[in-house]
Amino acid sequence: MKFKVIIKQGEDGWYVVEVPSLPGCISQGKTIEEALENIKEAIELYLEPEDDTLSISTGQVAEVTV
């Protein structure tokens, strides 16, 4: 799969990469190359199937239909 990413250089000199089509999928690196490698890993983790019974801090993930 191909994803468009946005690369910005932060004030600290690090490169920040976001994936607009995957909300919250963001990573960074000291170089553009490192940032792109890191975002590949972030995308893979983002796309992994979730466990429906996953406990998040003090709650649980649930699904409701309205």
N, C-alpha and C positions, 0 to 999 in steps of 0.2 A: 504494500500500500504506500501511496505517496501522500504526504501532508505538507501544506504550505506552513512555513514558520516565519515569525518576526524576530529579528535579531536587533537588539539595542545594546549599546555600551553604557554601563552604569557609571555613576560618579566615581566609583572606586576602581574603575578600569576593567572590571569583569564584564563579560558579555552575557546578557540575559536573553534567553530564547523562549518564546511562547508559541503555542499551537492554537490559533483562533478557533479551529473546529473542535477542539477538545478542551472545554472550559476547565481552568485550574491546572492544566498541564504546562508546567514551566520548569526550566532548568537554567544552569549557568555554567560558565567555564572561564578560565584565564585567557584562552584564545578562542577565536571563532571555531576552529576545528574541534577543540575540546568541548565547547558548548554544544556543537552539533552532535558529537558522540553521546554526550550526556542526555540530550533531548531524545535521541533514539531509544535509550534505555527507559526514559520517563514515559514515552509513548507506549512501549511494550508493557510496562507495568500498568499504565492507565487502561489498556485494552484487556488485561487479564480478567477473566470472569470473576465476579464477586461471589462469596459464600453468603447465601441468604440469611444464615444465622449468625453472621459476623457481629461480634459485640464491639461497639464503638464507645469508648470511655464508660459512661454509666448507662448507656442505652443499647438498643438493638435495632438492626435494620429491619423494616417491615414494608409491606406493600399494601396500599389501599386503592379501591376503585370508587370513584365518585360519579 
